[in-house]
Amino acid sequence: MAIAAVNKYAISIRLACVCLGISETCYRYQSKCNDENERIADWLLRLTQTHKRWGFGLCFDFLHNMKGYMVGIINVFIEFTGNWS
């Protein structure tokens, strides 16, 4: 939305971020899609299809402890839920 406001109304990035209540860091963020994220997403799909009663905590523990993925809980949460909220 901030990008659209900057382009459509020719306002500064700072003003668009203030109006929308986001930081300039958030405005400039570029996600880094790497192979590890794709492997985590694939594992999460397989785990949730195989173990339908498993929630986020069990899936994270399995990936972290059993498969040795040394990723942050936030990365797995974003892949698990599909968004950051």
Jmol script that loads the backbone (N, CA, C; Angstrom):
load data "model"
ATOM      1  N   MET A   1       0.823  -1.192   0.000  1.00  0.00           N
ATOM      2  CA  MET A   1       0.000   0.000   0.000  1.00  0.00           C
ATOM      3  C   MET A   1       0.862   1.248   0.000  1.00  0.00           C
ATOM      4  N   ALA A   2       1.971   1.216   0.755  1.00  0.00           N
ATOM      5  CA  ALA A   2       2.841   2.384   0.816  1.00  0.00           C
ATOM      6  C   ALA A   2       3.476   2.644  -0.539  1.00  0.00           C
ATOM      7  N   ILE A   3       3.866   1.590  -1.225  1.00  0.00           N
ATOM      8  CA  ILE A   3       4.463   1.753  -2.546  1.00  0.00           C
ATOM      9  C   ILE A   3       3.459   2.368  -3.502  1.00  0.00           C
ATOM     10  N   ALA A   4       2.218   1.903  -3.434  1.00  0.00           N
ATOM     11  CA  ALA A   4       1.176   2.460  -4.293  1.00  0.00           C
ATOM     12  C   ALA A   4       0.933   3.938  -3.979  1.00  0.00           C
ATOM     13  N   ALA A   5       0.957   4.300  -2.702  1.00  0.00           N
ATOM     14  CA  ALA A   5       0.749   5.703  -2.321  1.00  0.00           C
ATOM     15  C   ALA A   5       1.878   6.580  -2.830  1.00  0.00           C
ATOM     16  N   VAL A   6       3.104   6.087  -2.731  1.00  0.00           N
ATOM     17  CA  VAL A   6       4.257   6.856  -3.216  1.00  0.00           C
ATOM     18  C   VAL A   6       4.141   7.055  -4.729  1.00  0.00           C
ATOM     19  N   ASN A   7       3.785   6.011  -5.439  1.00  0.00           N
ATOM     20  CA  ASN A   7       3.684   6.105  -6.898  1.00  0.00           C
ATOM     21  C   ASN A   7       2.481   6.919  -7.361  1.00  0.00           C
ATOM     22  N   LYS A   8       1.331   6.692  -6.750  1.00  0.00           N
ATOM     23  CA  LYS A   8       0.100   7.344  -7.209  1.00  0.00           C
ATOM     24  C   LYS A   8       0.033   8.821  -6.825  1.00  0.00           C
ATOM     25  N   TYR A   9       0.411   9.149  -5.611  1.00  0.00           N
ATOM     26  CA  TYR A   9       0.246  10.516  -5.115  1.00  0.00           C
ATOM     27  C   TYR A   9       1.545  11.319  -5.100  1.00  0.00           C
ATOM     28  N   ALA A  10       2.635  10.713  -5.550  1.00  0.00           N
ATOM     29  CA  ALA A  10       3.944  11.384  -5.610  1.00  0.00           C
ATOM     30  C   ALA A  10       4.331  11.988  -4.260  1.00  0.00           C
ATOM     31  N   ILE A  11       4.133  11.202  -3.192  1.00  0.00           N
ATOM     32  CA  ILE A  11       4.535  11.651  -1.859  1.00  0.00           C
ATOM     33  C   ILE A  11       5.831  10.949  -1.482  1.00  0.00           C
ATOM     34  N   SER A  12       6.479  11.443  -0.473  1.00  0.00           N
ATOM     35  CA  SER A  12       7.736  10.834  -0.051  1.00  0.00           C
ATOM     36  C   SER A  12       7.474   9.496   0.650  1.00  0.00           C
ATOM     37  N   ILE A  13       8.510   8.685   0.670  1.00  0.00           N
ATOM     38  CA  ILE A  13       8.418   7.395   1.351  1.00  0.00           C
ATOM     39  C   ILE A  13       8.149   7.617   2.837  1.00  0.00           C
ATOM     40  N   ARG A  14       8.829   8.599   3.407  1.00  0.00           N
ATOM     41  CA  ARG A  14       8.654   8.886   4.832  1.00  0.00           C
ATOM     42  C   ARG A  14       7.203   9.232   5.148  1.00  0.00           C
ATOM     43  N   LEU A  15       6.603  10.106   4.338  1.00  0.00           N
ATOM     44  CA  LEU A  15       5.209  10.515   4.570  1.00  0.00           C
ATOM     45  C   LEU A  15       4.253   9.332   4.410  1.00  0.00           C
ATOM     46  N   ALA A  16       4.482   8.520   3.386  1.00  0.00           N
ATOM     47  CA  ALA A  16       3.622   7.350   3.175  1.00  0.00           C
ATOM     48  C   ALA A  16       3.708   6.400   4.365  1.00  0.00           C
ATOM     49  N   CYS A  17       4.914   6.191   4.886  1.00  0.00           N
ATOM     50  CA  CYS A  17       5.091   5.290   6.032  1.00  0.00           C
ATOM     51  C   CYS A  17       4.429   5.844   7.289  1.00  0.00           C
ATOM     52  N   VAL A  18       4.548   7.149   7.506  1.00  0.00           N
ATOM     53  CA  VAL A  18       3.916   7.767   8.675  1.00  0.00           C
ATOM     54  C   VAL A  18       2.400   7.648   8.571  1.00  0.00           C
ATOM     55  N   CYS A  19       1.862   7.920   7.403  1.00  0.00           N
ATOM     56  CA  CYS A  19       0.403   7.849   7.210  1.00  0.00           C
ATOM     57  C   CYS A  19      -0.143   6.437   7.418  1.00  0.00           C
ATOM     58  N   LEU A  20       0.635   5.450   7.003  1.00  0.00           N
ATOM     59  CA  LEU A  20       0.181   4.065   7.115  1.00  0.00           C
ATOM     60  C   LEU A  20       0.615   3.389   8.404  1.00  0.00           C
ATOM     61  N   GLY A  21       1.438   4.086   9.193  1.00  0.00           N
ATOM     62  CA  GLY A  21       1.859   3.538  10.483  1.00  0.00           C
ATOM     63  C   GLY A  21       2.868   2.414  10.383  1.00  0.00           C
ATOM     64  N   ILE A  22       3.724   2.446   9.365  1.00  0.00           N
ATOM     65  CA  ILE A  22       4.768   1.437   9.242  1.00  0.00           C
ATOM     66  C   ILE A  22       6.132   2.126   9.243  1.00  0.00           C
ATOM     67  N   SER A  23       7.172   1.364   9.491  1.00  0.00           N
ATOM     68  CA  SER A  23       8.519   1.927   9.483  1.00  0.00           C
ATOM     69  C   SER A  23       9.063   1.927   8.059  1.00  0.00           C
ATOM     70  N   GLU A  24      10.077   2.751   7.832  1.00  0.00           N
ATOM     71  CA  GLU A  24      10.720   2.750   6.519  1.00  0.00           C
ATOM     72  C   GLU A  24      11.441   1.433   6.275  1.00  0.00           C
ATOM     73  N   THR A  25      11.897   0.794   7.337  1.00  0.00           N
ATOM     74  CA  THR A  25      12.526  -0.519   7.201  1.00  0.00           C
ATOM     75  C   THR A  25      11.519  -1.527   6.650  1.00  0.00           C
ATOM     76  N   CYS A  26      10.317  -1.463   7.156  1.00  0.00           N
ATOM     77  CA  CYS A  26       9.251  -2.344   6.679  1.00  0.00           C
ATOM     78  C   CYS A  26       8.948  -2.053   5.206  1.00  0.00           C
ATOM     79  N   TYR A  27       8.952  -0.791   4.839  1.00  0.00           N
ATOM     80  CA  TYR A  27       8.701  -0.383   3.455  1.00  0.00           C
ATOM     81  C   TYR A  27       9.743  -0.970   2.517  1.00  0.00           C
ATOM     82  N   ARG A  28      10.996  -0.973   2.941  1.00  0.00           N
ATOM     83  CA  ARG A  28      12.100  -1.392   2.082  1.00  0.00           C
ATOM     84  C   ARG A  28      12.410  -2.894   2.173  1.00  0.00           C
ATOM     85  N   TYR A  29      11.710  -3.627   3.008  1.00  0.00           N
ATOM     86  CA  TYR A  29      12.008  -5.041   3.244  1.00  0.00           C
ATOM     87  C   TYR A  29      11.842  -5.867   1.971  1.00  0.00           C
ATOM     88  N   GLN A  30      12.822  -6.694   1.702  1.00  0.00           N
ATOM     89  CA  GLN A  30      12.773  -7.655   0.605  1.00  0.00           C
ATOM     90  C   GLN A  30      12.983  -9.035   1.212  1.00  0.00           C
ATOM     91  N   SER A  31      12.018  -9.925   1.069  1.00  0.00           N
ATOM     92  CA  SER A  31      12.170 -11.256   1.653  1.00  0.00           C
ATOM     93  C   SER A  31      13.244 -12.032   0.902  1.00  0.00           C
ATOM     94  N   LYS A  32      13.910 -12.890   1.628  1.00  0.00           N
ATOM     95  CA  LYS A  32      14.964 -13.715   1.058  1.00  0.00           C
ATOM     96  C   LYS A  32      14.437 -15.141   0.959  1.00  0.00           C
ATOM     97  N   CYS A  33      13.997 -15.498  -0.201  1.00  0.00           N
ATOM     98  CA  CYS A  33      13.499 -16.854  -0.413  1.00  0.00           C
ATOM     99  C   CYS A  33      14.690 -17.732  -0.770  1.00  0.00           C
ATOM    100  N   ASN A  34      15.002 -18.630   0.100  1.00  0.00           N
ATOM    101  CA  ASN A  34      16.127 -19.517  -0.171  1.00  0.00           C
ATOM    102  C   ASN A  34      15.679 -20.966  -0.135  1.00  0.00           C
ATOM    103  N   ASP A  35      16.604 -21.839  -0.458  1.00  0.00           N
ATOM    104  CA  ASP A  35      16.284 -23.262  -0.523  1.00  0.00           C
ATOM    105  C   ASP A  35      15.843 -23.824   0.823  1.00  0.00           C
ATOM    106  N   GLU A  36      16.433 -23.305   1.912  1.00  0.00           N
ATOM    107  CA  GLU A  36      16.067 -23.816   3.231  1.00  0.00           C
ATOM    108  C   GLU A  36      14.604 -23.511   3.553  1.00  0.00           C
ATOM    109  N   ASN A  37      14.131 -22.321   3.196  1.00  0.00           N
ATOM    110  CA  ASN A  37      12.719 -21.989   3.419  1.00  0.00           C
ATOM    111  C   ASN A  37      11.804 -22.919   2.635  1.00  0.00           C
ATOM    112  N   GLU A  38      12.200 -23.253   1.416  1.00  0.00           N
ATOM    113  CA  GLU A  38      11.390 -24.176   0.614  1.00  0.00           C
ATOM    114  C   GLU A  38      11.370 -25.568   1.236  1.00  0.00           C
ATOM    115  N   ARG A  39      12.508 -26.017   1.761  1.00  0.00           N
ATOM    116  CA  ARG A  39      12.544 -27.327   2.427  1.00  0.00           C
ATOM    117  C   ARG A  39      11.680 -27.320   3.693  1.00  0.00           C
ATOM    118  N   ILE A  40      11.728 -26.214   4.443  1.00  0.00           N
ATOM    119  CA  ILE A  40      10.894 -26.107   5.649  1.00  0.00           C
ATOM    120  C   ILE A  40       9.424 -26.144   5.270  1.00  0.00           C
ATOM    121  N   ALA A  41       9.048 -25.399   4.232  1.00  0.00           N
ATOM    122  CA  ALA A  41       7.653 -25.399   3.784  1.00  0.00           C
ATOM    123  C   ALA A  41       7.221 -26.798   3.358  1.00  0.00           C
ATOM    124  N   ASP A  42       8.094 -27.509   2.651  1.00  0.00           N
ATOM    125  CA  ASP A  42       7.777 -28.873   2.228  1.00  0.00           C
ATOM    126  C   ASP A  42       7.593 -29.789   3.432  1.00  0.00           C
ATOM    127  N   TRP A  43       8.488 -29.684   4.427  1.00  0.00           N
ATOM    128  CA  TRP A  43       8.360 -30.489   5.638  1.00  0.00           C
ATOM    129  C   TRP A  43       7.074 -30.160   6.384  1.00  0.00           C
ATOM    130  N   LEU A  44       6.740 -28.874   6.476  1.00  0.00           N
ATOM    131  CA  LEU A  44       5.515 -28.485   7.183  1.00  0.00           C
ATOM    132  C   LEU A  44       4.283 -29.063   6.507  1.00  0.00           C
ATOM    133  N   LEU A  45       4.263 -29.051   5.183  1.00  0.00           N
ATOM    134  CA  LEU A  45       3.133 -29.646   4.467  1.00  0.00           C
ATOM    135  C   LEU A  45       3.029 -31.134   4.753  1.00  0.00           C
ATOM    136  N   ARG A  46       4.160 -31.828   4.692  1.00  0.00           N
ATOM    137  CA  ARG A  46       4.136 -33.270   4.960  1.00  0.00           C
ATOM    138  C   ARG A  46       3.739 -33.573   6.399  1.00  0.00           C
ATOM    139  N   LEU A  47       4.268 -32.787   7.340  1.00  0.00           N
ATOM    140  CA  LEU A  47       3.942 -33.025   8.749  1.00  0.00           C
ATOM    141  C   LEU A  47       2.465 -32.796   9.034  1.00  0.00           C
ATOM    142  N   THR A  48       1.910 -31.701   8.499  1.00  0.00           N
ATOM    143  CA  THR A  48       0.504 -31.390   8.789  1.00  0.00           C
ATOM    144  C   THR A  48      -0.449 -32.329   8.069  1.00  0.00           C
ATOM    145  N   GLN A  49      -0.012 -32.917   6.965  1.00  0.00           N
ATOM    146  CA  GLN A  49      -0.859 -33.901   6.299  1.00  0.00           C
ATOM    147  C   GLN A  49      -0.788 -35.254   7.005  1.00  0.00           C
ATOM    148  N   THR A  50       0.380 -35.601   7.516  1.00  0.00           N
ATOM    149  CA  THR A  50       0.565 -36.878   8.197  1.00  0.00           C
ATOM    150  C   THR A  50       0.034 -36.844   9.626  1.00  0.00           C
ATOM    151  N   HIS A  51       0.324 -35.761  10.330  1.00  0.00           N
ATOM    152  CA  HIS A  51      -0.065 -35.619  11.736  1.00  0.00           C
ATOM    153  C   HIS A  51      -1.047 -34.453  11.859  1.00  0.00           C
ATOM    154  N   LYS A  52      -2.285 -34.720  11.552  1.00  0.00           N
ATOM    155  CA  LYS A  52      -3.295 -33.662  11.483  1.00  0.00           C
ATOM    156  C   LYS A  52      -3.554 -32.961  12.817  1.00  0.00           C
ATOM    157  N   ARG A  53      -3.238 -33.606  13.913  1.00  0.00           N
ATOM    158  CA  ARG A  53      -3.482 -33.006  15.228  1.00  0.00           C
ATOM    159  C   ARG A  53      -2.296 -32.202  15.756  1.00  0.00           C
ATOM    160  N   TRP A  54      -1.193 -32.202  15.022  1.00  0.00           N
ATOM    161  CA  TRP A  54      -0.024 -31.446  15.448  1.00  0.00           C
ATOM    162  C   TRP A  54      -0.247 -29.965  15.202  1.00  0.00           C
ATOM    163  N   GLY A  55       0.103 -29.178  16.167  1.00  0.00           N
ATOM    164  CA  GLY A  55       0.049 -27.729  16.012  1.00  0.00           C
ATOM    165  C   GLY A  55       1.424 -27.188  15.676  1.00  0.00           C
ATOM    166  N   PHE A  56       1.528 -25.872  15.765  1.00  0.00           N
ATOM    167  CA  PHE A  56       2.776 -25.208  15.418  1.00  0.00           C
ATOM    168  C   PHE A  56       3.936 -25.676  16.296  1.00  0.00           C
ATOM    169  N   GLY A  57       3.703 -25.798  17.599  1.00  0.00           N
ATOM    170  CA  GLY A  57       4.765 -26.154  18.525  1.00  0.00           C
ATOM    171  C   GLY A  57       5.402 -27.500  18.221  1.00  0.00           C
ATOM    172  N   LEU A  58       4.584 -28.516  17.970  1.00  0.00           N
ATOM    173  CA  LEU A  58       5.118 -29.840  17.660  1.00  0.00           C
ATOM    174  C   LEU A  58       5.860 -29.843  16.325  1.00  0.00           C
ATOM    175  N   CYS A  59       5.312 -29.139  15.353  1.00  0.00           N
ATOM    176  CA  CYS A  59       5.990 -29.068  14.051  1.00  0.00           C
ATOM    177  C   CYS A  59       7.346 -28.384  14.192  1.00  0.00           C
ATOM    178  N   PHE A  60       7.394 -27.280  14.947  1.00  0.00           N
ATOM    179  CA  PHE A  60       8.664 -26.583  15.141  1.00  0.00           C
ATOM    180  C   PHE A  60       9.661 -27.467  15.872  1.00  0.00           C
ATOM    181  N   ASP A  61       9.213 -28.126  16.940  1.00  0.00           N
ATOM    182  CA  ASP A  61      10.107 -29.004  17.699  1.00  0.00           C
ATOM    183  C   ASP A  61      10.649 -30.137  16.829  1.00  0.00           C
ATOM    184  N   PHE A  62       9.788 -30.714  15.997  1.00  0.00           N
ATOM    185  CA  PHE A  62      10.230 -31.787  15.107  1.00  0.00           C
ATOM    186  C   PHE A  62      11.309 -31.285  14.154  1.00  0.00           C
ATOM    187  N   LEU A  63      11.056 -30.141  13.514  1.00  0.00           N
ATOM    188  CA  LEU A  63      12.038 -29.610  12.564  1.00  0.00           C
ATOM    189  C   LEU A  63      13.342 -29.225  13.254  1.00  0.00           C
ATOM    190  N   HIS A  64      13.220 -28.644  14.427  1.00  0.00           N
ATOM    191  CA  HIS A  64      14.393 -28.159  15.135  1.00  0.00           C
ATOM    192  C   HIS A  64      15.192 -29.312  15.753  1.00  0.00           C
ATOM    193  N   ASN A  65      14.517 -30.208  16.458  1.00  0.00           N
ATOM    194  CA  ASN A  65      15.205 -31.265  17.208  1.00  0.00           C
ATOM    195  C   ASN A  65      15.495 -32.514  16.379  1.00  0.00           C
ATOM    196  N   MET A  66      14.553 -32.938  15.576  1.00  0.00           N
ATOM    197  CA  MET A  66      14.719 -34.194  14.847  1.00  0.00           C
ATOM    198  C   MET A  66      15.431 -34.016  13.506  1.00  0.00           C
ATOM    199  N   LYS A  67      15.124 -32.923  12.815  1.00  0.00           N
ATOM    200  CA  LYS A  67      15.707 -32.713  11.491  1.00  0.00           C
ATOM    201  C   LYS A  67      16.902 -31.773  11.513  1.00  0.00           C
ATOM    202  N   GLY A  68      17.134 -31.106  12.626  1.00  0.00           N
ATOM    203  CA  GLY A  68      18.317 -30.285  12.769  1.00  0.00           C
ATOM    204  C   GLY A  68      18.291 -28.944  12.071  1.00  0.00           C
ATOM    205  N   TYR A  69      17.111 -28.464  11.714  1.00  0.00           N
ATOM    206  CA  TYR A  69      17.020 -27.146  11.098  1.00  0.00           C
ATOM    207  C   TYR A  69      17.269 -26.090  12.171  1.00  0.00           C
ATOM    208  N   MET A  70      18.308 -25.332  12.007  1.00  0.00           N
ATOM    209  CA  MET A  70      18.652 -24.288  12.970  1.00  0.00           C
ATOM    210  C   MET A  70      18.101 -22.950  12.492  1.00  0.00           C
ATOM    211  N   VAL A  71      16.804 -22.878  12.415  1.00  0.00           N
ATOM    212  CA  VAL A  71      16.150 -21.647  11.985  1.00  0.00           C
ATOM    213  C   VAL A  71      15.397 -21.068  13.166  1.00  0.00           C
ATOM    214  N   GLY A  72      15.127 -19.794  13.076  1.00  0.00           N
ATOM    215  CA  GLY A  72      14.379 -19.137  14.129  1.00  0.00           C
ATOM    216  C   GLY A  72      12.925 -19.550  14.122  1.00  0.00           C
ATOM    217  N   ILE A  73      12.318 -19.432  15.268  1.00  0.00           N
ATOM    218  CA  ILE A  73      10.910 -19.787  15.404  1.00  0.00           C
ATOM    219  C   ILE A  73      10.032 -18.898  14.525  1.00  0.00           C
ATOM    220  N   ILE A  74      10.465 -17.662  14.292  1.00  0.00           N
ATOM    221  CA  ILE A  74       9.690 -16.740  13.460  1.00  0.00           C
ATOM    222  C   ILE A  74       9.635 -17.236  12.022  1.00  0.00           C
ATOM    223  N   ASN A  75      10.763 -17.713  11.481  1.00  0.00           N
ATOM    224  CA  ASN A  75      10.773 -18.210  10.105  1.00  0.00           C
ATOM    225  C   ASN A  75       9.806 -19.378   9.929  1.00  0.00           C
ATOM    226  N   VAL A  76       9.825 -20.289  10.885  1.00  0.00           N
ATOM    227  CA  VAL A  76       8.926 -21.444  10.804  1.00  0.00           C
ATOM    228  C   VAL A  76       7.481 -20.989  10.969  1.00  0.00           C
ATOM    229  N   PHE A  77       7.234 -20.030  11.863  1.00  0.00           N
ATOM    230  CA  PHE A  77       5.874 -19.531  12.070  1.00  0.00           C
ATOM    231  C   PHE A  77       5.321 -18.904  10.800  1.00  0.00           C
ATOM    232  N   ILE A  78       6.144 -18.118  10.111  1.00  0.00           N
ATOM    233  CA  ILE A  78       5.687 -17.472   8.874  1.00  0.00           C
ATOM    234  C   ILE A  78       5.356 -18.527   7.829  1.00  0.00           C
ATOM    235  N   GLU A  79       6.194 -19.541   7.693  1.00  0.00           N
ATOM    236  CA  GLU A  79       5.911 -20.622   6.750  1.00  0.00           C
ATOM    237  C   GLU A  79       4.666 -21.405   7.163  1.00  0.00           C
ATOM    238  N   PHE A  80       4.485 -21.612   8.476  1.00  0.00           N
ATOM    239  CA  PHE A  80       3.358 -22.397   9.000  1.00  0.00           C
ATOM    240  C   PHE A  80       2.039 -21.672   8.767  1.00  0.00           C
ATOM    241  N   THR A  81       2.005 -20.373   9.028  1.00  0.00           N
ATOM    242  CA  THR A  81       0.750 -19.636   8.925  1.00  0.00           C
ATOM    243  C   THR A  81       0.551 -18.965   7.588  1.00  0.00           C
ATOM    244  N   GLY A  82       1.633 -18.716   6.892  1.00  0.00           N
ATOM    245  CA  GLY A  82       1.518 -18.046   5.612  1.00  0.00           C
ATOM    246  C   GLY A  82       1.565 -16.537   5.705  1.00  0.00           C
ATOM    247  N   ASN A  83       1.635 -16.007   6.906  1.00  0.00           N
ATOM    248  CA  ASN A  83       1.720 -14.550   7.065  1.00  0.00           C
ATOM    249  C   ASN A  83       2.365 -14.214   8.395  1.00  0.00           C
ATOM    250  N   TRP A  84       2.611 -12.961   8.574  1.00  0.00           N
ATOM    251  CA  TRP A  84       3.198 -12.466   9.818  1.00  0.00           C
ATOM    252  C   TRP A  84       2.182 -11.557  10.478  1.00  0.00           C
ATOM    253  N   SER A  85       1.463 -12.099  11.435  1.00  0.00           N
ATOM    254  CA  SER A  85       0.478 -11.271  12.162  1.00  0.00           C
ATOM    255  C   SER A  85       0.178 -11.871  13.508  1.00  0.00           C
TER     256      SER A  85
END
end "model"
wireframe off; spacefill off
backbone 0.3
color backbone group
